[in-house]
Amino acid sequence: MVNTQAIFDHLDSLEQILDYKVSIYTTYQNSLDEMSVNLAPKNGNLSDDDRKILLAQLSDLAGIRLNLQVVEIDQIWEPESGMKPNRFIDLRETN
């Protein structure tokens, strides 16, 4: 069970993050849940040190394997899809 609100709260508290999108999915090789976080930093990038620190913080909060990707803001929020961005996507299959 992942506490996504703790992840959102942490990302919302970081001044250098403009926006983010969190996706959770299941890997088929080992049937474990993994999480992907796409970030749009305010200045367009994160230093390697900031990325490593943030990855460790988010992995600790999530308690599962986490991938971190720096992306452009238009890969996170598409204005034509609505006024409010969808910050969480659950891609796991439900049975």
The first five atom37 places (N, CA, C, CB, O) and aatype in JSON, in Angstrom:
{
  "aatype": [12, 19, 2, 16, 5, 0, 9, 13, 3, 8, 10, 3, 15, 10, 6, 5, 9, 10, 3, 18, 11, 19, 15, 9, 18, 16, 16, 18, 5, 2, 15, 10, 3, 6, 12, 15, 19, 2, 10, 0, 14, 11, 2, 7, 2, 10, 15, 3, 3, 3, 1, 11, 9, 10, 10, 0, 5, 10, 15, 3, 10, 0, 7, 9, 1, 10, 2, 10, 5, 19, 19, 6, 9, 3, 5, 9, 17, 6, 14, 6, 15, 7, 12, 11, 14, 2, 1, 13, 9, 3, 10, 1, 6, 16, 2],
  "atom_mask": [
    [1, 1, 1, 1, 1],
    [1, 1, 1, 1, 1],
    [1, 1, 1, 1, 1],
    [1, 1, 1, 1, 1],
    [1, 1, 1, 1, 1],
    [1, 1, 1, 1, 1],
    [1, 1, 1, 1, 1],
    [1, 1, 1, 1, 1],
    [1, 1, 1, 1, 1],
    [1, 1, 1, 1, 1],
    [1, 1, 1, 1, 1],
    [1, 1, 1, 1, 1],
    [1, 1, 1, 1, 1],
    [1, 1, 1, 1, 1],
    [1, 1, 1, 1, 1],
    [1, 1, 1, 1, 1],
    [1, 1, 1, 1, 1],
    [1, 1, 1, 1, 1],
    [1, 1, 1, 1, 1],
    [1, 1, 1, 1, 1],
    [1, 1, 1, 1, 1],
    [1, 1, 1, 1, 1],
    [1, 1, 1, 1, 1],
    [1, 1, 1, 1, 1],
    [1, 1, 1, 1, 1],
    [1, 1, 1, 1, 1],
    [1, 1, 1, 1, 1],
    [1, 1, 1, 1, 1],
    [1, 1, 1, 1, 1],
    [1, 1, 1, 1, 1],
    [1, 1, 1, 1, 1],
    [1, 1, 1, 1, 1],
    [1, 1, 1, 1, 1],
    [1, 1, 1, 1, 1],
    [1, 1, 1, 1, 1],
    [1, 1, 1, 1, 1],
    [1, 1, 1, 1, 1],
    [1, 1, 1, 1, 1],
    [1, 1, 1, 1, 1],
    [1, 1, 1, 1, 1],
    [1, 1, 1, 1, 1],
    [1, 1, 1, 1, 1],
    [1, 1, 1, 1, 1],
    [1, 1, 1, 0, 1],
    [1, 1, 1, 1, 1],
    [1, 1, 1, 1, 1],
    [1, 1, 1, 1, 1],
    [1, 1, 1, 1, 1],
    [1, 1, 1, 1, 1],
    [1, 1, 1, 1, 1],
    [1, 1, 1, 1, 1],
    [1, 1, 1, 1, 1],
    [1, 1, 1, 1, 1],
    [1, 1, 1, 1, 1],
    [1, 1, 1, 1, 1],
    [1, 1, 1, 1, 1],
    [1, 1, 1, 1, 1],
    [1, 1, 1, 1, 1],
    [1, 1, 1, 1, 1],
    [1, 1, 1, 1, 1],
    [1, 1, 1, 1, 1],
    [1, 1, 1, 1, 1],
    [1, 1, 1, 0, 1],
    [1, 1, 1, 1, 1],
    [1, 1, 1, 1, 1],
    [1, 1, 1, 1, 1],
    [1, 1, 1, 1, 1],
    [1, 1, 1, 1, 1],
    [1, 1, 1, 1, 1],
    [1, 1, 1, 1, 1],
    [1, 1, 1, 1, 1],
    [1, 1, 1, 1, 1],
    [1, 1, 1, 1, 1],
    [1, 1, 1, 1, 1],
    [1, 1, 1, 1, 1],
    [1, 1, 1, 1, 1],
    [1, 1, 1, 1, 1],
    [1, 1, 1, 1, 1],
    [1, 1, 1, 1, 1],
    [1, 1, 1, 1, 1],
    [1, 1, 1, 1, 1],
    [1, 1, 1, 0, 1],
    [1, 1, 1, 1, 1],
    [1, 1, 1, 1, 1],
    [1, 1, 1, 1, 1],
    [1, 1, 1, 1, 1],
    [1, 1, 1, 1, 1],
    [1, 1, 1, 1, 1],
    [1, 1, 1, 1, 1],
    [1, 1, 1, 1, 1],
    [1, 1, 1, 1, 1],
    [1, 1, 1, 1, 1],
    [1, 1, 1, 1, 1],
    [1, 1, 1, 1, 1],
    [1, 1, 1, 1, 1]
  ],
  "atom_positions": [
    [[0.84, -1.17, 0.0], [0.0, 0.0, 0.0], [0.89, 1.24, 0.0], [-0.96, -0.01, 1.21], [1.69, 1.43, 0.91]],
    [[0.75, 2.07, -1.01], [1.57, 3.26, -1.15], [0.77, 4.48, -0.69], [2.05, 3.44, -2.62], [-0.38, 4.68, -1.1]],
    [[1.38, 5.28, 0.16], [0.74, 6.51, 0.62], [1.07, 7.61, -0.39], [1.21, 6.89, 2.07], [2.05, 8.34, -0.22]],
    [[0.26, 7.72, -1.42], [0.53, 8.71, -2.46], [0.43, 10.14, -1.94], [-0.42, 8.53, -3.63], [1.12, 11.03, -2.44]],
    [[-0.41, 10.37, -0.93], [-0.55, 11.73, -0.41], [0.77, 12.22, 0.2], [-1.66, 11.78, 0.65], [1.1, 13.4, 0.07]],
    [[1.52, 11.33, 0.85], [2.82, 11.71, 1.4], [3.78, 12.11, 0.28], [3.42, 10.56, 2.23], [4.57, 13.04, 0.44]],
    [[3.7, 11.41, -0.83], [4.54, 11.74, -1.98], [4.12, 13.09, -2.56], [4.45, 10.63, -3.07], [4.97, 13.94, -2.84]],
    [[2.82, 13.3, -2.74], [2.32, 14.57, -3.26], [2.71, 15.72, -2.34], [0.79, 14.53, -3.44], [3.17, 16.76, -2.8]],
    [[2.53, 15.54, -1.03], [2.86, 16.58, -0.06], [4.34, 16.95, -0.15], [2.51, 16.13, 1.37], [4.7, 18.12, -0.1]],
    [[5.19, 15.93, -0.27], [6.62, 16.19, -0.36], [6.95, 16.97, -1.64], [7.41, 14.87, -0.32], [7.69, 17.96, -1.6]],
    [[6.42, 16.52, -2.76], [6.69, 17.2, -4.03], [6.14, 18.62, -4.02], [6.1, 16.42, -5.2], [6.77, 19.54, -4.55]],
    [[4.95, 18.81, -3.42], [4.37, 20.15, -3.34], [5.21, 21.09, -2.48], [2.95, 20.07, -2.77], [5.18, 22.3, -2.68]],
    [[5.96, 20.55, -1.54], [6.77, 21.38, -0.64], [8.09, 21.84, -1.26], [7.05, 20.62, 0.64], [8.77, 22.7, -0.7]],
    [[8.45, 21.28, -2.39], [9.74, 21.6, -3.01], [9.61, 22.79, -3.97], [10.29, 20.39, -3.76], [8.88, 22.73, -4.95]],
    [[10.33, 23.86, -3.66], [10.26, 25.07, -4.46], [10.74, 24.88, -5.89], [11.06, 26.16, -3.82], [10.24, 25.54, -6.8]],
    [[11.7, 23.98, -6.11], [12.27, 23.83, -7.44], [11.39, 23.01, -8.4], [13.62, 23.18, -7.33], [11.7, 22.91, -9.59]],
    [[10.29, 22.42, -7.89], [9.41, 21.59, -8.73], [8.21, 22.41, -9.19], [8.95, 20.33, -7.96], [7.44, 22.93, -8.37]],
    [[8.06, 22.52, -10.5], [6.93, 23.25, -11.08], [5.68, 22.36, -11.09], [7.26, 23.72, -12.51], [4.6, 22.81, -10.69]],
    [[5.83, 21.12, -11.53], [4.7, 20.2, -11.58], [5.22, 18.77, -11.64], [3.78, 20.5, -12.79], [6.42, 18.56, -11.86]],
    [[4.34, 17.8, -11.46], [4.74, 16.39, -11.44], [3.55, 15.52, -11.8], [5.31, 16.0, -10.07], [2.39, 15.93, -11.72]],
    [[3.87, 14.3, -12.19], [2.86, 13.27, -12.42], [3.43, 11.95, -11.91], [2.47, 13.16, -13.95], [4.57, 11.59, -12.21]],
    [[2.62, 11.23, -11.13], [3.02, 9.96, -10.54], [2.2, 8.85, -11.2], [2.82, 9.97, -8.99], [0.98, 8.94, -11.29]],
    [[2.89, 7.82, -11.64], [2.22, 6.65, -12.22], [2.66, 5.41, -11.45], [2.55, 6.5, -13.75], [3.83, 5.27, -11.09]],
    [[1.71, 4.53, -11.21], [2.04, 3.26, -10.56], [1.62, 2.14, -11.51], [1.33, 3.11, -9.16], [0.56, 2.2, -12.14]],
    [[2.47, 1.13, -11.61], [2.23, 0.04, -12.55], [2.83, -1.24, -12.0], [2.81, 0.36, -13.94], [3.62, -1.19, -11.05]],
    [[2.47, -2.35, -12.57], [2.99, -3.65, -12.16], [3.92, -4.17, -13.24], [1.84, -4.66, -11.9], [3.58, -4.16, -14.42]],
    [[5.09, -4.62, -12.82], [6.01, -5.23, -13.78], [5.61, -6.69, -13.95], [7.5, -5.1, -13.32], [5.26, -7.37, -12.99]],
    [[5.66, -7.15, -15.15], [5.21, -8.52, -15.44], [6.28, -9.56, -15.15], [4.78, -8.63, -16.87], [5.96, -10.73, -14.99]],
    [[7.55, -9.15, -15.08], [8.6, -10.12, -14.78], [8.47, -10.65, -13.37], [9.97, -9.49, -14.98], [8.65, -11.85, -13.14]],
    [[8.16, -9.78, -12.41], [8.13, -10.22, -11.02], [6.82, -9.86, -10.3], [9.29, -9.61, -10.27], [6.7, -10.09, -9.1]],
    [[5.87, -9.32, -11.01], [4.54, -8.97, -10.48], [4.59, -8.0, -9.3], [3.82, -10.22, -10.05], [3.7, -8.0, -8.44]],
    [[5.63, -7.17, -9.26], [5.75, -6.18, -8.19], [5.33, -4.81, -8.72], [7.2, -6.13, -7.65], [5.52, -4.48, -9.89]],
    [[4.75, -4.02, -7.83], [4.38, -2.66, -8.2], [5.62, -1.79, -8.25], [3.35, -2.08, -7.2], [6.53, -1.92, -7.43]],
    [[5.65, -0.9, -9.23], [6.69, 0.1, -9.35], [6.03, 1.44, -9.58], [7.67, -0.25, -10.5], [4.87, 1.53, -9.99]],
    [[6.78, 2.48, -9.32], [6.25, 3.83, -9.45], [7.18, 4.66, -10.32], [6.05, 4.49, -8.07], [8.41, 4.54, -10.25]],
    [[6.57, 5.5, -11.13], [7.32, 6.42, -11.97], [6.87, 7.84, -11.62], [7.11, 6.11, -13.49], [5.67, 8.11, -11.54]],
    [[7.83, 8.72, -11.43], [7.53, 10.12, -11.14], [8.16, 10.97, -12.23], [8.04, 10.54, -9.72], [9.38, 10.97, -12.41]],
    [[7.32, 11.68, -12.96], [7.79, 12.64, -13.95], [7.74, 14.02, -13.3], [6.92, 12.59, -15.25], [6.72, 14.43, -12.76]],
    [[8.86, 14.73, -13.38], [8.98, 16.04, -12.76], [9.28, 17.11, -13.8], [10.07, 16.04, -11.68], [10.05, 16.87, -14.74]],
    [[8.69, 18.26, -13.63], [9.04, 19.43, -14.42], [9.62, 20.46, -13.46], [7.78, 20.01, -15.21], [8.87, 21.15, -12.77]],
    [[10.95, 20.57, -13.4], [11.58, 21.55, -12.51], [11.37, 22.97, -13.04], [13.08, 21.26, -12.36], [11.23, 23.18, -14.24]],
    [[11.34, 23.94, -12.13], [11.14, 25.33, -12.52], [12.23, 25.84, -13.46], [11.08, 26.21, -11.29], [11.94, 26.61, -14.37]],
    [[13.46, 25.42, -13.24], [14.55, 25.89, -14.1], [14.86, 24.94, -15.26], [15.81, 26.09, -13.28], [15.82, 25.15, -16.0]],
    [[14.04, 23.9, -15.43], [14.21, 22.98, -16.56], [15.03, 21.74, -16.28], [0.0, 0.0, 0.0], [14.98, 20.79, -17.06]],
    [[15.79, 21.72, -15.17], [16.56, 20.52, -14.86], [16.86, 20.44, -13.38], [17.86, 20.48, -15.66], [16.65, 21.4, -12.63]],
    [[17.34, 19.29, -12.96], [17.78, 19.05, -11.58], [19.25, 18.65, -11.63], [16.91, 17.96, -10.87], [19.67, 17.93, -12.55]],
    [[20.01, 19.09, -10.67], [21.4, 18.64, -10.6], [21.4, 17.15, -10.28], [22.21, 19.44, -9.53], [20.42, 16.61, -9.77]],
    [[22.51, 16.49, -10.57], [22.61, 15.06, -10.26], [22.43, 14.82, -8.76], [23.97, 14.51, -10.72], [21.78, 13.85, -8.36]],
    [[23.01, 15.7, -7.94], [22.88, 15.55, -6.49], [21.43, 15.71, -6.04], [23.77, 16.56, -5.76], [20.93, 14.92, -5.24]],
    [[20.74, 16.75, -6.56], [19.34, 16.96, -6.21], [18.48, 15.78, -6.66], [18.81, 18.26, -6.84], [17.57, 15.37, -5.95]],
    [[18.78, 15.24, -7.82], [18.02, 14.09, -8.35], [18.21, 12.87, -7.44], [18.46, 13.75, -9.79], [17.24, 12.19, -7.11]],
    [[19.45, 12.6, -7.04], [19.73, 11.45, -6.17], [19.04, 11.6, -4.82], [21.25, 11.29, -5.97], [18.46, 10.64, -4.3]],
    [[19.1, 12.8, -4.25], [18.46, 13.05, -2.96], [16.95, 12.87, -3.07], [18.79, 14.46, -2.45], [16.33, 12.22, -2.23]],
    [[16.36, 13.46, -4.1], [14.92, 13.36, -4.29], [14.49, 11.92, -4.54], [14.47, 14.26, -5.45], [13.48, 11.47, -4.01]],
    [[15.24, 11.19, -5.34], [14.93, 9.79, -5.6], [14.95, 8.98, -4.31], [15.93, 9.19, -6.62], [14.07, 8.15, -4.09]],
    [[15.94, 9.22, -3.45], [16.02, 8.51, -2.17], [14.84, 8.88, -1.27], [17.35, 8.82, -1.47], [14.25, 8.01, -0.63]],
    [[14.5, 10.17, -1.22], [13.38, 10.61, -0.39], [12.06, 10.0, -0.86], [13.27, 12.14, -0.4], [11.29, 9.48, -0.05]],
    [[11.81, 10.04, -2.16], [10.56, 9.52, -2.69], [10.49, 8.0, -2.58], [10.39, 9.93, -4.15], [9.42, 7.45, -2.3]],
    [[11.6, 7.32, -2.79], [11.63, 5.86, -2.64], [11.32, 5.46, -1.21], [13.01, 5.29, -3.07], [10.62, 4.49, -0.96]],
    [[11.86, 6.23, -0.26], [11.59, 5.96, 1.15], [10.11, 6.17, 1.46], [12.45, 6.87, 2.05], [9.5, 5.36, 2.16]],
    [[9.53, 7.25, 0.95], [8.1, 7.51, 1.17], [7.22, 6.46, 0.51], [7.73, 8.9, 0.65], [6.21, 6.04, 1.08]],
    [[7.6, 6.04, -0.69], [6.77, 5.09, -1.46], [6.9, 3.66, -0.92], [7.16, 5.12, -2.93], [5.92, 2.92, -0.89]],
    [[8.09, 3.29, -0.52], [8.32, 1.93, -0.05], [8.35, 0.91, -1.18], [0.0, 0.0, 0.0], [8.3, -0.29, -0.95]],
    [[8.44, 1.4, -2.41], [8.55, 0.52, -3.58], [9.59, 1.1, -4.53], [7.17, 0.35, -4.3], [10.04, 2.23, -4.37]],
    [[9.96, 0.31, -5.53], [10.9, 0.76, -6.54], [10.34, 1.98, -7.25], [11.22, -0.37, -7.55], [9.15, 2.03, -7.58]],
    [[11.19, 2.95, -7.47], [10.74, 4.21, -8.04], [11.68, 4.67, -9.15], [10.64, 5.29, -6.95], [12.9, 4.58, -9.02]],
    [[11.11, 5.14, -10.23], [11.87, 5.73, -11.32], [11.56, 7.22, -11.36], [11.53, 5.05, -12.69], [10.41, 7.62, -11.16]],
    [[12.58, 8.04, -11.6], [12.41, 9.48, -11.62], [12.87, 10.01, -12.97], [13.21, 10.15, -10.47], [13.98, 9.72, -13.42]],
    [[12.01, 10.78, -13.6], [12.28, 11.31, -14.93], [12.03, 12.81, -14.93], [11.4, 10.6, -16.01], [10.97, 13.26, -14.49]],
    [[12.99, 13.58, -15.43], [12.79, 15.02, -15.61], [12.24, 15.23, -17.01], [14.14, 15.82, -15.39], [12.83, 14.79, -18.0]],
    [[11.09, 15.93, -17.09], [10.41, 16.13, -18.37], [9.99, 17.59, -18.51], [9.18, 15.21, -18.49], [10.07, 18.37, -17.55]],
    [[9.54, 17.96, -19.69], [8.99, 19.28, -19.94], [7.58, 19.35, -19.36], [8.98, 19.61, -21.46], [6.91, 18.33, -19.25]],
    [[7.14, 20.54, -18.99], [5.83, 20.73, -18.37], [4.69, 20.21, -19.25], [5.61, 22.2, -18.06], [3.69, 19.72, -18.73]],
    [[4.82, 20.31, -20.57], [3.73, 19.85, -21.45], [3.6, 18.33, -21.48], [3.95, 20.37, -22.86], [2.62, 17.81, -22.03]],
    [[4.56, 17.6, -20.91], [4.43, 16.15, -20.79], [3.66, 15.77, -19.52], [5.82, 15.5, -20.8], [3.31, 14.61, -19.34]],
    [[3.42, 16.74, -18.67], [2.7, 16.49, -17.43], [1.29, 17.03, -17.5], [3.44, 17.12, -16.25], [0.33, 16.35, -17.14]],
    [[1.16, 18.25, -17.96], [-0.14, 18.9, -17.99], [-0.44, 19.41, -19.38], [-0.21, 20.05, -16.97], [0.3, 20.23, -19.93]],
    [[-1.54, 18.93, -19.94], [-2.0, 19.37, -21.25], [-3.24, 20.22, -21.04], [-2.3, 18.15, -22.2], [-4.29, 19.69, -20.69]],
    [[-3.14, 21.53, -21.25], [-4.27, 22.43, -20.96], [-5.58, 22.01, -21.63], [-3.93, 23.82, -21.4], [-6.66, 22.24, -21.08]],
    [[-5.5, 21.39, -22.81], [-6.72, 20.99, -23.5], [-7.45, 19.83, -22.81], [-6.39, 20.6, -24.93], [-8.61, 19.56, -23.12]],
    [[-6.77, 19.16, -21.88], [-7.41, 18.05, -21.17], [-8.15, 18.5, -19.91], [-6.38, 17.01, -20.81], [-8.74, 17.67, -19.22]],
    [[-8.13, 19.78, -19.61], [-8.86, 20.29, -18.45], [-8.03, 21.29, -17.67], [0.0, 0.0, 0.0], [-6.83, 21.43, -17.88]],
    [[-8.71, 21.97, -16.77], [-8.03, 23.0, -15.99], [-7.12, 22.44, -14.9], [-9.06, 23.91, -15.36], [-6.16, 23.09, -14.5]],
    [[-7.42, 21.24, -14.43], [-6.64, 20.67, -13.34], [-5.86, 19.46, -13.86], [-7.55, 20.27, -12.16], [-6.45, 18.54, -14.43]],
    [[-4.54, 19.45, -13.65], [-3.76, 18.3, -14.12], [-4.06, 17.05, -13.3], [-2.27, 18.61, -14.06], [-4.34, 17.14, -12.1]],
    [[-3.99, 15.91, -13.94], [-4.14, 14.62, -13.26], [-2.75, 14.21, -12.8], [-4.78, 13.53, -14.21], [-1.91, 13.84, -13.61]],
    [[-2.5, 14.29, -11.51], [-1.16, 14.03, -10.98], [-0.91, 12.57, -10.61], [-0.93, 14.89, -9.78], [0.21, 12.22, -10.26]],
    [[-1.94, 11.72, -10.69], [-1.75, 10.31, -10.34], [-2.46, 9.45, -11.36], [-2.28, 10.02, -8.92], [-3.63, 9.65, -11.67]],
    [[-1.72, 8.47, -11.89], [-2.27, 7.52, -12.84], [-1.95, 6.12, -12.34], [-1.7, 7.76, -14.29], [-0.79, 5.78, -12.11]],
    [[-3.0, 5.31, -12.18], [-2.84, 3.92, -11.74], [-2.97, 3.04, -12.98], [-3.91, 3.54, -10.63], [-4.06, 2.89, -13.54]],
    [[-1.85, 2.45, -13.39], [-1.83, 1.62, -14.59], [-1.85, 0.13, -14.27], [-0.61, 1.94, -15.42], [-1.68, -0.71, -15.15]],
    [[-2.07, -0.19, -13.0], [-2.13, -1.62, -12.63], [-3.45, -2.2, -13.11], [-1.98, -1.81, -11.07], [-4.48, -1.52, -13.13]],
    [[-3.38, -3.46, -13.51], [-4.62, -4.15, -13.91], [-5.38, -4.55, -12.66], [-4.31, -5.39, -14.81], [-4.79, -5.01, -11.68]],
    [[-6.68, -4.38, -12.71], [-7.5, -4.82, -11.59], [-8.16, -6.14, -11.96], [-8.57, -3.75, -11.21], [-8.72, -6.28, -13.04]],
    [[-8.09, -7.09, -11.06], [-8.7, -8.42, -11.29], [-9.77, -8.67, -10.29], [-7.65, -9.54, -11.21], [-10.41, -9.72, -10.31]]
  ]
}
